[in-house]
Amino acid sequence: MQTLKEAKVGQTVQVVKLYGEGAVKRRIMDMGITKGVEVYVRKVAPLGDPVEVNVRGYELSIRKADAEKIEVRTKA
């Protein structure tokens, strides 16, 4: 299992599953990160937090703690 936190810069991944519950999961979904969507990892801050990604045509910064709750698979 790979999470968004582990994805490398320049990689495009596809969301497989969201973990967490309640407000945390709802916030992630409200940002446009849902099952099946493609996410492009633009860059990671020097200390690893936050992770900057492109989702559905817009740029998004996501905390490392939230990125750990997003299971992804590498796009072939």
PDB file with SEQRES, HELIX, SHEET and CRYST1 records, atoms N, CA, C and O in Angstrom:
SEQRES   1 A   76  MET GLN THR LEU LYS GLU ALA LYS VAL GLY GLN THR VAL          
SEQRES   2 A   76  GLN VAL VAL LYS LEU TYR GLY GLU GLY ALA VAL LYS ARG          
SEQRES   3 A   76  ARG ILE MET ASP MET GLY ILE THR LYS GLY VAL GLU VAL          
SEQRES   4 A   76  TYR VAL ARG LYS VAL ALA PRO LEU GLY ASP PRO VAL GLU          
SEQRES   5 A   76  VAL ASN VAL ARG GLY TYR GLU LEU SER ILE ARG LYS ALA          
SEQRES   6 A   76  ASP ALA GLU LYS ILE GLU VAL ARG THR LYS ALA                  
HELIX    1 AA1 LEU A    4  GLU A    6  5                                   3    
HELIX    2 AA2 ALA A   23  ASP A   30  1                                   8    
HELIX    3 AA3 LYS A   64  ALA A   67  1                                   4    
SHEET    1 AA1 5 TYR A  58  ILE A  62  0                                        
SHEET    2 AA1 5 VAL A  51  VAL A  55 -1                                        
SHEET    3 AA1 5 GLU A  38  VAL A  44 -1                                        
SHEET    4 AA1 5 THR A  12  LEU A  18 -1                                        
SHEET    5 AA1 5 ILE A  70  THR A  74 -1                                        
CRYST1    1.000    1.000    1.000  90.00  90.00  90.00 P 1           1          
ATOM      1  N   MET A   1       0.830  -1.186   0.000  1.00  0.00           N  
ATOM      2  CA  MET A   1       0.000   0.000   0.000  1.00  0.00           C  
ATOM      3  C   MET A   1       0.878   1.256   0.000  1.00  0.00           C  
ATOM      4  O   MET A   1       1.801   1.380   0.805  1.00  0.00           O  
ATOM      5  N   GLN A   2       0.584   2.162  -0.894  1.00  0.00           N  
ATOM      6  CA  GLN A   2       1.320   3.421  -0.978  1.00  0.00           C  
ATOM      7  C   GLN A   2       0.365   4.562  -0.645  1.00  0.00           C  
ATOM      8  O   GLN A   2      -0.789   4.558  -1.073  1.00  0.00           O  
ATOM      9  N   THR A   3       0.848   5.536   0.118  1.00  0.00           N  
ATOM     10  CA  THR A   3       0.027   6.701   0.428  1.00  0.00           C  
ATOM     11  C   THR A   3       0.534   7.902  -0.367  1.00  0.00           C  
ATOM     12  O   THR A   3       1.631   7.878  -0.925  1.00  0.00           O  
ATOM     13  N   LEU A   4      -0.277   8.940  -0.405  1.00  0.00           N  
ATOM     14  CA  LEU A   4       0.112  10.163  -1.116  1.00  0.00           C  
ATOM     15  C   LEU A   4       1.371  10.765  -0.501  1.00  0.00           C  
ATOM     16  O   LEU A   4       2.162  11.394  -1.204  1.00  0.00           O  
ATOM     17  N   LYS A   5       1.562  10.581   0.790  1.00  0.00           N  
ATOM     18  CA  LYS A   5       2.755  11.087   1.470  1.00  0.00           C  
ATOM     19  C   LYS A   5       4.027  10.474   0.888  1.00  0.00           C  
ATOM     20  O   LYS A   5       5.070  11.127   0.843  1.00  0.00           O  
ATOM     21  N   GLU A   6       3.942   9.212   0.442  1.00  0.00           N  
ATOM     22  CA  GLU A   6       5.112   8.493  -0.075  1.00  0.00           C  
ATOM     23  C   GLU A   6       5.352   8.717  -1.560  1.00  0.00           C  
ATOM     24  O   GLU A   6       6.395   8.321  -2.081  1.00  0.00           O  
ATOM     25  N   ALA A   7       4.405   9.344  -2.252  1.00  0.00           N  
ATOM     26  CA  ALA A   7       4.555   9.578  -3.692  1.00  0.00           C  
ATOM     27  C   ALA A   7       5.706  10.547  -3.946  1.00  0.00           C  
ATOM     28  O   ALA A   7       5.935  11.475  -3.171  1.00  0.00           O  
ATOM     29  N   LYS A   8       6.414  10.321  -5.027  1.00  0.00           N  
ATOM     30  CA  LYS A   8       7.580  11.143  -5.372  1.00  0.00           C  
ATOM     31  C   LYS A   8       7.172  12.376  -6.181  1.00  0.00           C  
ATOM     32  O   LYS A   8       6.134  12.382  -6.844  1.00  0.00           O  
ATOM     33  N   VAL A   9       7.992  13.404  -6.118  1.00  0.00           N  
ATOM     34  CA  VAL A   9       7.767  14.629  -6.889  1.00  0.00           C  
ATOM     35  C   VAL A   9       7.795  14.281  -8.377  1.00  0.00           C  
ATOM     36  O   VAL A   9       8.665  13.540  -8.835  1.00  0.00           O  
ATOM     37  N   GLY A  10       6.841  14.821  -9.119  1.00  0.00           N  
ATOM     38  CA  GLY A  10       6.765  14.569 -10.553  1.00  0.00           C  
ATOM     39  C   GLY A  10       5.943  13.348 -10.916  1.00  0.00           C  
ATOM     40  O   GLY A  10       5.756  13.049 -12.096  1.00  0.00           O  
ATOM     41  N   GLN A  11       5.456  12.648  -9.920  1.00  0.00           N  
ATOM     42  CA  GLN A  11       4.696  11.423 -10.146  1.00  0.00           C  
ATOM     43  C   GLN A  11       3.195  11.732 -10.228  1.00  0.00           C  
ATOM     44  O   GLN A  11       2.691  12.591  -9.504  1.00  0.00           O  
ATOM     45  N   THR A  12       2.497  11.031 -11.106  1.00  0.00           N  
ATOM     46  CA  THR A  12       1.046  11.116 -11.168  1.00  0.00           C  
ATOM     47  C   THR A  12       0.499   9.818 -10.591  1.00  0.00           C  
ATOM     48  O   THR A  12       0.858   8.726 -11.033  1.00  0.00           O  
ATOM     49  N   VAL A  13      -0.369   9.953  -9.605  1.00  0.00           N  
ATOM     50  CA  VAL A  13      -0.932   8.781  -8.941  1.00  0.00           C  
ATOM     51  C   VAL A  13      -2.452   8.850  -8.986  1.00  0.00           C  
ATOM     52  O   VAL A  13      -3.031   9.910  -9.226  1.00  0.00           O  
ATOM     53  N   GLN A  14      -3.084   7.719  -8.753  1.00  0.00           N  
ATOM     54  CA  GLN A  14      -4.541   7.658  -8.743  1.00  0.00           C  
ATOM     55  C   GLN A  14      -4.998   7.266  -7.343  1.00  0.00           C  
ATOM     56  O   GLN A  14      -4.441   6.350  -6.737  1.00  0.00           O  
ATOM     57  N   VAL A  15      -6.010   7.957  -6.831  1.00  0.00           N  
ATOM     58  CA  VAL A  15      -6.524   7.681  -5.493  1.00  0.00           C  
ATOM     59  C   VAL A  15      -7.286   6.357  -5.507  1.00  0.00           C  
ATOM     60  O   VAL A  15      -8.165   6.140  -6.341  1.00  0.00           O  
ATOM     61  N   VAL A  16      -6.933   5.476  -4.567  1.00  0.00           N  
ATOM     62  CA  VAL A  16      -7.571   4.170  -4.455  1.00  0.00           C  
ATOM     63  C   VAL A  16      -8.603   4.190  -3.325  1.00  0.00           C  
ATOM     64  O   VAL A  16      -9.721   3.698  -3.481  1.00  0.00           O  
ATOM     65  N   LYS A  17      -8.209   4.771  -2.178  1.00  0.00           N  
ATOM     66  CA  LYS A  17      -9.091   4.759  -1.018  1.00  0.00           C  
ATOM     67  C   LYS A  17      -8.732   5.882  -0.062  1.00  0.00           C  
ATOM     68  O   LYS A  17      -7.570   6.275   0.041  1.00  0.00           O  
ATOM     69  N   LEU A  18      -9.737   6.399   0.639  1.00  0.00           N  
ATOM     70  CA  LEU A  18      -9.521   7.412   1.669  1.00  0.00           C  
ATOM     71  C   LEU A  18      -9.731   6.775   3.033  1.00  0.00           C  
ATOM     72  O   LEU A  18     -10.707   6.055   3.245  1.00  0.00           O  
ATOM     73  N   TYR A  19      -8.820   7.038   3.952  1.00  0.00           N  
ATOM     74  CA  TYR A  19      -8.945   6.545   5.319  1.00  0.00           C  
ATOM     75  C   TYR A  19      -9.327   7.715   6.213  1.00  0.00           C  
ATOM     76  O   TYR A  19      -9.441   8.849   5.749  1.00  0.00           O  
ATOM     77  N   GLY A  20      -9.521   7.439   7.482  1.00  0.00           N  
ATOM     78  CA  GLY A  20      -9.960   8.489   8.386  1.00  0.00           C  
ATOM     79  C   GLY A  20     -11.473   8.489   8.428  1.00  0.00           C  
ATOM     80  O   GLY A  20     -12.132   7.760   7.686  1.00  0.00           O  
ATOM     81  N   GLU A  21     -12.013   9.312   9.302  1.00  0.00           N  
ATOM     82  CA  GLU A  21     -13.461   9.346   9.405  1.00  0.00           C  
ATOM     83  C   GLU A  21     -13.945  10.733   9.790  1.00  0.00           C  
ATOM     84  O   GLU A  21     -13.171  11.585  10.226  1.00  0.00           O  
ATOM     85  N   GLY A  22     -15.234  10.935   9.619  1.00  0.00           N  
ATOM     86  CA  GLY A  22     -15.850  12.183  10.027  1.00  0.00           C  
ATOM     87  C   GLY A  22     -15.295  13.399   9.310  1.00  0.00           C  
ATOM     88  O   GLY A  22     -15.173  13.414   8.085  1.00  0.00           O  
ATOM     89  N   ALA A  23     -14.962  14.417  10.088  1.00  0.00           N  
ATOM     90  CA  ALA A  23     -14.552  15.713   9.560  1.00  0.00           C  
ATOM     91  C   ALA A  23     -13.281  15.629   8.715  1.00  0.00           C  
ATOM     92  O   ALA A  23     -13.154  16.339   7.718  1.00  0.00           O  
ATOM     93  N   VAL A  24     -12.347  14.773   9.103  1.00  0.00           N  
ATOM     94  CA  VAL A  24     -11.082  14.649   8.357  1.00  0.00           C  
ATOM     95  C   VAL A  24     -11.346  14.136   6.944  1.00  0.00           C  
ATOM     96  O   VAL A  24     -10.884  14.729   5.969  1.00  0.00           O  
ATOM     97  N   LYS A  25     -12.079  13.048   6.834  1.00  0.00           N  
ATOM     98  CA  LYS A  25     -12.387  12.466   5.526  1.00  0.00           C  
ATOM     99  C   LYS A  25     -13.223  13.439   4.694  1.00  0.00           C  
ATOM    100  O   LYS A  25     -12.999  13.576   3.491  1.00  0.00           O  
ATOM    101  N   ARG A  26     -14.175  14.107   5.321  1.00  0.00           N  
ATOM    102  CA  ARG A  26     -15.039  15.076   4.641  1.00  0.00           C  
ATOM    103  C   ARG A  26     -14.204  16.225   4.067  1.00  0.00           C  
ATOM    104  O   ARG A  26     -14.438  16.659   2.939  1.00  0.00           O  
ATOM    105  N   ARG A  27     -13.228  16.720   4.843  1.00  0.00           N  
ATOM    106  CA  ARG A  27     -12.370  17.822   4.393  1.00  0.00           C  
ATOM    107  C   ARG A  27     -11.544  17.411   3.179  1.00  0.00           C  
ATOM    108  O   ARG A  27     -11.394  18.182   2.232  1.00  0.00           O  
ATOM    109  N   ILE A  28     -11.011  16.196   3.212  1.00  0.00           N  
ATOM    110  CA  ILE A  28     -10.218  15.697   2.087  1.00  0.00           C  
ATOM    111  C   ILE A  28     -11.097  15.616   0.837  1.00  0.00           C  
ATOM    112  O   ILE A  28     -10.678  16.022  -0.247  1.00  0.00           O  
ATOM    113  N   MET A  29     -12.304  15.095   0.990  1.00  0.00           N  
ATOM    114  CA  MET A  29     -13.222  14.981  -0.144  1.00  0.00           C  
ATOM    115  C   MET A  29     -13.656  16.361  -0.650  1.00  0.00           C  
ATOM    116  O   MET A  29     -13.819  16.555  -1.855  1.00  0.00           O  
ATOM    117  N   ASP A  30     -13.841  17.306   0.254  1.00  0.00           N  
ATOM    118  CA  ASP A  30     -14.220  18.670  -0.135  1.00  0.00           C  
ATOM    119  C   ASP A  30     -13.132  19.352  -0.959  1.00  0.00           C  
ATOM    120  O   ASP A  30     -13.417  20.255  -1.745  1.00  0.00           O  
ATOM    121  N   MET A  31     -11.884  18.918  -0.776  1.00  0.00           N  
ATOM    122  CA  MET A  31     -10.770  19.479  -1.548  1.00  0.00           C  
ATOM    123  C   MET A  31     -10.716  18.877  -2.955  1.00  0.00           C  
ATOM    124  O   MET A  31      -9.878  19.272  -3.766  1.00  0.00           O  
ATOM    125  N   GLY A  32     -11.599  17.932  -3.244  1.00  0.00           N  
ATOM    126  CA  GLY A  32     -11.644  17.337  -4.578  1.00  0.00           C  
ATOM    127  C   GLY A  32     -10.897  16.024  -4.687  1.00  0.00           C  
ATOM    128  O   GLY A  32     -10.791  15.459  -5.775  1.00  0.00           O  
ATOM    129  N   ILE A  33     -10.382  15.536  -3.582  1.00  0.00           N  
ATOM    130  CA  ILE A  33      -9.653  14.270  -3.605  1.00  0.00           C  
ATOM    131  C   ILE A  33     -10.638  13.152  -3.278  1.00  0.00           C  
ATOM    132  O   ILE A  33     -10.991  12.930  -2.119  1.00  0.00           O  
ATOM    133  N   THR A  34     -11.069  12.458  -4.318  1.00  0.00           N  
ATOM    134  CA  THR A  34     -12.017  11.367  -4.161  1.00  0.00           C  
ATOM    135  C   THR A  34     -11.468  10.129  -4.876  1.00  0.00           C  
ATOM    136  O   THR A  34     -10.503  10.220  -5.635  1.00  0.00           O  
ATOM    137  N   LYS A  35     -12.085   8.986  -4.630  1.00  0.00           N  
ATOM    138  CA  LYS A  35     -11.632   7.732  -5.231  1.00  0.00           C  
ATOM    139  C   LYS A  35     -11.623   7.840  -6.757  1.00  0.00           C  
ATOM    140  O   LYS A  35     -12.591   8.298  -7.363  1.00  0.00           O  
ATOM    141  N   GLY A  36     -10.512   7.410  -7.368  1.00  0.00           N  
ATOM    142  CA  GLY A  36     -10.399   7.395  -8.820  1.00  0.00           C  
ATOM    143  C   GLY A  36      -9.773   8.629  -9.441  1.00  0.00           C  
ATOM    144  O   GLY A  36      -9.376   8.592 -10.606  1.00  0.00           O  
ATOM    145  N   VAL A  37      -9.673   9.726  -8.691  1.00  0.00           N  
ATOM    146  CA  VAL A  37      -9.131  10.970  -9.255  1.00  0.00           C  
ATOM    147  C   VAL A  37      -7.604  10.876  -9.364  1.00  0.00           C  
ATOM    148  O   VAL A  37      -6.949  10.234  -8.543  1.00  0.00           O  
ATOM    149  N   GLU A  38      -7.052  11.530 -10.395  1.00  0.00           N  
ATOM    150  CA  GLU A  38      -5.601  11.561 -10.575  1.00  0.00           C  
ATOM    151  C   GLU A  38      -5.012  12.756  -9.844  1.00  0.00           C  
ATOM    152  O   GLU A  38      -5.575  13.851  -9.859  1.00  0.00           O  
ATOM    153  N   VAL A  39      -3.878  12.531  -9.209  1.00  0.00           N  
ATOM    154  CA  VAL A  39      -3.189  13.565  -8.442  1.00  0.00           C  
ATOM    155  C   VAL A  39      -1.749  13.637  -8.931  1.00  0.00           C  
ATOM    156  O   VAL A  39      -1.053  12.623  -8.973  1.00  0.00           O  
ATOM    157  N   TYR A  40      -1.297  14.846  -9.305  1.00  0.00           N  
ATOM    158  CA  TYR A  40       0.086  15.053  -9.731  1.00  0.00           C  
ATOM    159  C   TYR A  40       0.841  15.722  -8.591  1.00  0.00           C  
ATOM    160  O   TYR A  40       0.439  16.788  -8.123  1.00  0.00           O  
ATOM    161  N   VAL A  41       1.926  15.110  -8.142  1.00  0.00           N  
ATOM    162  CA  VAL A  41       2.722  15.654  -7.037  1.00  0.00           C  
ATOM    163  C   VAL A  41       3.693  16.687  -7.593  1.00  0.00           C  
ATOM    164  O   VAL A  41       4.644  16.335  -8.291  1.00  0.00           O  
ATOM    165  N   ARG A  42       3.455  17.969  -7.286  1.00  0.00           N  
ATOM    166  CA  ARG A  42       4.287  19.063  -7.806  1.00  0.00           C  
ATOM    167  C   ARG A  42       5.572  19.228  -7.017  1.00  0.00           C  
ATOM    168  O   ARG A  42       6.664  19.235  -7.586  1.00  0.00           O  
ATOM    169  N   LYS A  43       5.441  19.360  -5.709  1.00  0.00           N  
ATOM    170  CA  LYS A  43       6.647  19.489  -4.886  1.00  0.00           C  
ATOM    171  C   LYS A  43       6.333  19.209  -3.426  1.00  0.00           C  
ATOM    172  O   LYS A  43       5.181  19.214  -2.993  1.00  0.00           O  
ATOM    173  N   VAL A  44       7.404  18.964  -2.687  1.00  0.00           N  
ATOM    174  CA  VAL A  44       7.293  18.709  -1.255  1.00  0.00           C  
ATOM    175  C   VAL A  44       8.160  19.748  -0.559  1.00  0.00           C  
ATOM    176  O   VAL A  44       9.297  19.984  -0.967  1.00  0.00           O  
ATOM    177  N   ALA A  45       7.633  20.367   0.485  1.00  0.00           N  
ATOM    178  CA  ALA A  45       8.384  21.374   1.229  1.00  0.00           C  
ATOM    179  C   ALA A  45       9.656  20.751   1.822  1.00  0.00           C  
ATOM    180  O   ALA A  45       9.714  19.538   2.023  1.00  0.00           O  
ATOM    181  N   PRO A  46      10.665  21.572   2.099  1.00  0.00           N  
ATOM    182  CA  PRO A  46      11.948  21.058   2.588  1.00  0.00           C  
ATOM    183  C   PRO A  46      11.847  20.089   3.773  1.00  0.00           C  
ATOM    184  O   PRO A  46      12.602  19.119   3.835  1.00  0.00           O  
ATOM    185  N   LEU A  47      10.944  20.333   4.692  1.00  0.00           N  
ATOM    186  CA  LEU A  47      10.809  19.430   5.838  1.00  0.00           C  
ATOM    187  C   LEU A  47       9.707  18.392   5.616  1.00  0.00           C  
ATOM    188  O   LEU A  47       9.327  17.674   6.541  1.00  0.00           O  
ATOM    189  N   GLY A  48       9.200  18.318   4.390  1.00  0.00           N  
ATOM    190  CA  GLY A  48       8.215  17.301   4.054  1.00  0.00           C  
ATOM    191  C   GLY A  48       6.771  17.680   4.313  1.00  0.00           C  
ATOM    192  O   GLY A  48       5.870  16.879   4.061  1.00  0.00           O  
ATOM    193  N   ASP A  49       6.531  18.884   4.811  1.00  0.00           N  
ATOM    194  CA  ASP A  49       5.168  19.293   5.128  1.00  0.00           C  
ATOM    195  C   ASP A  49       4.979  20.756   4.760  1.00  0.00           C  
ATOM    196  O   ASP A  49       5.710  21.578   5.311  1.00  0.00           O  
ATOM    197  N   PRO A  50       4.095  21.146   3.908  1.00  0.00           N  
ATOM    198  CA  PRO A  50       3.072  20.338   3.239  1.00  0.00           C  
ATOM    199  C   PRO A  50       3.544  19.770   1.892  1.00  0.00           C  
ATOM    200  O   PRO A  50       4.657  20.036   1.440  1.00  0.00           O  
ATOM    201  N   VAL A  51       2.669  18.990   1.276  1.00  0.00           N  
ATOM    202  CA  VAL A  51       2.895  18.427  -0.046  1.00  0.00           C  
ATOM    203  C   VAL A  51       2.034  19.235  -1.017  1.00  0.00           C  
ATOM    204  O   VAL A  51       0.844  19.434  -0.771  1.00  0.00           O  
ATOM    205  N   GLU A  52       2.622  19.696  -2.105  1.00  0.00           N  
ATOM    206  CA  GLU A  52       1.870  20.485  -3.086  1.00  0.00           C  
ATOM    207  C   GLU A  52       1.499  19.592  -4.262  1.00  0.00           C  
ATOM    208  O   GLU A  52       2.363  18.955  -4.864  1.00  0.00           O  
ATOM    209  N   VAL A  53       0.208  19.548  -4.585  1.00  0.00           N  
ATOM    210  CA  VAL A  53      -0.287  18.666  -5.642  1.00  0.00           C  
ATOM    211  C   VAL A  53      -1.219  19.415  -6.585  1.00  0.00           C  
ATOM    212  O   VAL A  53      -1.722  20.489  -6.256  1.00  0.00           O  
ATOM    213  N   ASN A  54      -1.443  18.834  -7.764  1.00  0.00           N  
ATOM    214  CA  ASN A  54      -2.452  19.311  -8.703  1.00  0.00           C  
ATOM    215  C   ASN A  54      -3.578  18.286  -8.712  1.00  0.00           C  
ATOM    216  O   ASN A  54      -3.348  17.095  -8.923  1.00  0.00           O  
ATOM    217  N   VAL A  55      -4.800  18.763  -8.480  1.00  0.00           N  
ATOM    218  CA  VAL A  55      -5.975  17.901  -8.467  1.00  0.00           C  
ATOM    219  C   VAL A  55      -7.076  18.599  -9.248  1.00  0.00           C  
ATOM    220  O   VAL A  55      -7.399  19.754  -8.973  1.00  0.00           O  
ATOM    221  N   ARG A  56      -7.652  17.904 -10.221  1.00  0.00           N  
ATOM    222  CA  ARG A  56      -8.769  18.449 -10.998  1.00  0.00           C  
ATOM    223  C   ARG A  56      -8.487  19.848 -11.562  1.00  0.00           C  
ATOM    224  O   ARG A  56      -9.377  20.696 -11.626  1.00  0.00           O  
ATOM    225  N   GLY A  57      -7.234  20.070 -11.967  1.00  0.00           N  
ATOM    226  CA  GLY A  57      -6.879  21.330 -12.607  1.00  0.00           C  
ATOM    227  C   GLY A  57      -6.534  22.481 -11.678  1.00  0.00           C  
ATOM    228  O   GLY A  57      -6.330  23.599 -12.151  1.00  0.00           O  
ATOM    229  N   TYR A  58      -6.464  22.250 -10.382  1.00  0.00           N  
ATOM    230  CA  TYR A  58      -6.043  23.326  -9.491  1.00  0.00           C  
ATOM    231  C   TYR A  58      -4.959  22.853  -8.537  1.00  0.00           C  
ATOM    232  O   TYR A  58      -4.785  21.655  -8.310  1.00  0.00           O  
ATOM    233  N   GLU A  59      -4.230  23.821  -7.980  1.00  0.00           N  
ATOM    234  CA  GLU A  59      -3.125  23.510  -7.074  1.00  0.00           C  
ATOM    235  C   GLU A  59      -3.638  23.441  -5.643  1.00  0.00           C  
ATOM    236  O   GLU A  59      -4.509  24.211  -5.238  1.00  0.00           O  
ATOM    237  N   LEU A  60      -3.079  22.508  -4.893  1.00  0.00           N  
ATOM    238  CA  LEU A  60      -3.534  22.272  -3.536  1.00  0.00           C  
ATOM    239  C   LEU A  60      -2.343  21.909  -2.666  1.00  0.00           C  
ATOM    240  O   LEU A  60      -1.493  21.113  -3.066  1.00  0.00           O  
ATOM    241  N   SER A  61      -2.282  22.488  -1.490  1.00  0.00           N  
ATOM    242  CA  SER A  61      -1.268  22.085  -0.509  1.00  0.00           C  
ATOM    243  C   SER A  61      -1.970  21.259   0.545  1.00  0.00           C  
ATOM    244  O   SER A  61      -3.003  21.663   1.080  1.00  0.00           O  
ATOM    245  N   ILE A  62      -1.412  20.111   0.837  1.00  0.00           N  
ATOM    246  CA  ILE A  62      -2.041  19.198   1.785  1.00  0.00           C  
ATOM    247  C   ILE A  62      -1.046  18.792   2.863  1.00  0.00           C  
ATOM    248  O   ILE A  62       0.115  18.504   2.571  1.00  0.00           O  
ATOM    249  N   ARG A  63      -1.503  18.771   4.097  1.00  0.00           N  
ATOM    250  CA  ARG A  63      -0.626  18.412   5.205  1.00  0.00           C  
ATOM    251  C   ARG A  63      -0.202  16.951   5.106  1.00  0.00           C  
ATOM    252  O   ARG A  63      -0.922  16.107   4.574  1.00  0.00           O  
ATOM    253  N   LYS A  64       0.981  16.683   5.633  1.00  0.00           N  
ATOM    254  CA  LYS A  64       1.523  15.331   5.617  1.00  0.00           C  
ATOM    255  C   LYS A  64       0.590  14.361   6.347  1.00  0.00           C  
ATOM    256  O   LYS A  64       0.405  13.227   5.905  1.00  0.00           O  
ATOM    257  N   ALA A  65       0.010  14.800   7.451  1.00  0.00           N  
ATOM    258  CA  ALA A  65      -0.904  13.951   8.231  1.00  0.00           C  
ATOM    259  C   ALA A  65      -2.120  13.557   7.399  1.00  0.00           C  
ATOM    260  O   ALA A  65      -2.608  12.432   7.509  1.00  0.00           O  
ATOM    261  N   ASP A  66      -2.617  14.483   6.563  1.00  0.00           N  
ATOM    262  CA  ASP A  66      -3.760  14.180   5.700  1.00  0.00           C  
ATOM    263  C   ASP A  66      -3.325  13.304   4.526  1.00  0.00           C  
ATOM    264  O   ASP A  66      -4.064  12.412   4.108  1.00  0.00           O  
ATOM    265  N   ALA A  67      -2.131  13.555   3.995  1.00  0.00           N  
ATOM    266  CA  ALA A  67      -1.623  12.772   2.865  1.00  0.00           C  
ATOM    267  C   ALA A  67      -1.448  11.301   3.234  1.00  0.00           C  
ATOM    268  O   ALA A  67      -1.553  10.425   2.375  1.00  0.00           O  
ATOM    269  N   GLU A  68      -1.182  11.035   4.503  1.00  0.00           N  
ATOM    270  CA  GLU A  68      -1.038   9.644   4.973  1.00  0.00           C  
ATOM    271  C   GLU A  68      -2.358   8.889   4.922  1.00  0.00           C  
ATOM    272  O   GLU A  68      -2.362   7.658   4.900  1.00  0.00           O  
ATOM    273  N   LYS A  69      -3.462   9.596   4.903  1.00  0.00           N  
ATOM    274  CA  LYS A  69      -4.793   8.970   4.913  1.00  0.00           C  
ATOM    275  C   LYS A  69      -5.331   8.703   3.500  1.00  0.00           C  
ATOM    276  O   LYS A  69      -6.459   8.239   3.337  1.00  0.00           O  
ATOM    277  N   ILE A  70      -4.506   9.001   2.478  1.00  0.00           N  
ATOM    278  CA  ILE A  70      -4.938   8.833   1.095  1.00  0.00           C  
ATOM    279  C   ILE A  70      -4.111   7.716   0.443  1.00  0.00           C  
ATOM    280  O   ILE A  70      -2.917   7.882   0.192  1.00  0.00           O  
ATOM    281  N   GLU A  71      -4.754   6.591   0.177  1.00  0.00           N  
ATOM    282  CA  GLU A  71      -4.062   5.466  -0.467  1.00  0.00           C  
ATOM    283  C   GLU A  71      -4.092   5.702  -1.973  1.00  0.00           C  
ATOM    284  O   GLU A  71      -5.135   6.014  -2.547  1.00  0.00           O  
ATOM    285  N   VAL A  72      -2.927   5.547  -2.599  1.00  0.00           N  
ATOM    286  CA  VAL A  72      -2.819   5.789  -4.041  1.00  0.00           C  
ATOM    287  C   VAL A  72      -2.097   4.627  -4.730  1.00  0.00           C  
ATOM    288  O   VAL A  72      -1.463   3.793  -4.084  1.00  0.00           O  
ATOM    289  N   ARG A  73      -2.214   4.601  -6.053  1.00  0.00           N  
ATOM    290  CA  ARG A  73      -1.413   3.661  -6.846  1.00  0.00           C  
ATOM    291  C   ARG A  73      -0.787   4.460  -7.983  1.00  0.00           C  
ATOM    292  O   ARG A  73      -1.365   5.425  -8.483  1.00  0.00           O  
ATOM    293  N   THR A  74       0.398   4.035  -8.371  1.00  0.00           N  
ATOM    294  CA  THR A  74       1.131   4.715  -9.431  1.00  0.00           C  
ATOM    295  C   THR A  74       0.412   4.524 -10.757  1.00  0.00           C  
ATOM    296  O   THR A  74      -0.041   3.428 -11.088  1.00  0.00           O  
ATOM    297  N   LYS A  75       0.321   5.602 -11.498  1.00  0.00           N  
ATOM    298  CA  LYS A  75      -0.308   5.563 -12.815  1.00  0.00           C  
ATOM    299  C   LYS A  75       0.635   4.868 -13.773  1.00  0.00           C  
ATOM    300  O   LYS A  75       1.808   5.232 -13.854  1.00  0.00           O  
ATOM    301  N   ALA A  76       0.151   3.879 -14.499  1.00  0.00           N  
ATOM    302  CA  ALA A  76       0.997   3.103 -15.421  1.00  0.00           C  
ATOM    303  C   ALA A  76       1.301   3.881 -16.684  1.00  0.00           C  
ATOM    304  O   ALA A  76       1.999   3.380 -17.565  1.00  0.00           O  
TER     305      ALA A  76                                                      
END                                                                             
